[in-house]
Amino acid sequence: FEGILLHIGKQRLHALKNSRLVKADYGKLLGNADAAGLAVAAKTATGLKALGRVDHIEDDRIVIKKGVFRYANDGSDPVTAAEIAEDCYITDSTTVCKTSATNTKSVAGKVFAVDDAGVWVEF
């Protein structure tokens, strides 16, 4: 677990690949790891591992929370209640979608619920 520095309860501390990749609005971002286990920004790509929601940054490390969190629903490929308990996929650091777009997107997590404000994703 080279990229994981600490795992206590429902939080994980990961080394950042590039500290400039993280926005100041931490509480809304999907936390992801690349193939080396380093924390990276969420984007449309394969090979990312969704870790949870970004809580905060400590120096060159990022604290990720596990749990169920709401993200925006991609209007061009929306998640519906029919997808509850199924995988949803990463569109960007604040948005998830229903499909992998022909295997071009990584799994965000399991759909827990869907409401008018977005998709609740379980990590």
N, C-alpha and C positions, 0 to 999 in steps of 0.2 A: 504494500500500500504506500508506495513512494510519495504520491501527492497528498495523502491524508496525513495531517500532522496530529490531529486530535479528534476523537469521537466520544462525546459525553452525552448520554441521553439522546435527545432529539436534535443535537447540533453537531456539525462537523466543521473542522477548521482545515482549509485547503490552501496550499501554496498557489499564488496567482501566477499565471503565465505572463501577464502584462497588466500592471495596475491601471493603465490608461483605459482599459476595456470596460471599466465599471463606472456607471453613472452615479451621481450623488443621491438619487432616489432609490436607495437600496431595497426598501421594503416591497417593491413591485417586480423585481427582476428574478428570472429563472436562473438558478445557479447550475452550471454545467462543468463537466470535466472533459478534457481531450483524451486521446489515446494514452498519453503519458501520465494521466491522472491530475493534471494541472487545471485549475479553474480558468475558464474562458467565457467570453460573452456568448449568449445564445444567439443562434442564427439558423437559417435554412442550410443544413449540411447533414451529411451522414457521419457516423462515428462519435457523436457527442453522447455523453452519459448525463442525463438530468439527475441532479443531486437533491434539489429542493429549492427553497426561496432564500435569496441573499438576505442576511440579517444586517451585517455590517462588515467593515474592513478594519483589520488591525495590521498596521505596517504593510508588509507584502503578502498578507494572508487574508483570506475571506472566510467569514463564518456563515455557514449554510444551515438553515432550519429544515427539518423533516416535518411532515404533517400534511394538511389539506389547505390549499390556498387558491384564491380566485385569480384567473388571468383573462385577458380579453379573448373573445371568440372571433376567429378570422372569418369575416363576412364572405370571403370568396370560397371557403371550404369549411362551413360551420359545423361545430359539434352540436349534436342534439341529445335529448334525453335517451334516445335509442342506443347511444354509445356508452351509457353508464356502465362502469366496471370493465370497459375496454380501454385500450391504449389511445392516447391522443398524441399529437406531434407538434414539434417546435416550429413556429413560423419566425419568431424573433424573441427578444428577451422579455417581452410582456404579452405575447400572443400565442395561442395554440390553435390547432386545426384538427379536422376529422381524419385526414388521410396522410400517408407518407409522400404523396405526389409522385407516384411511381418510384418509390425507394430513394427519394432525394432529401428526406427529412428524418431527423432522429426522434425517438420516442421521448415525450415530455413526462409522462406518467399515466396513471389510470384516472379516467373520468369518474369523479365522485358525485357530481351534480352539475346541472346546467340551469342558469336563471337568466333573467333579462340583462343582468350586468356582466355576465361572462360564464366561464367554465371553472368549476372547482376541481382542481387536480390533486390527486393523492400521490405523495412521494414516499 
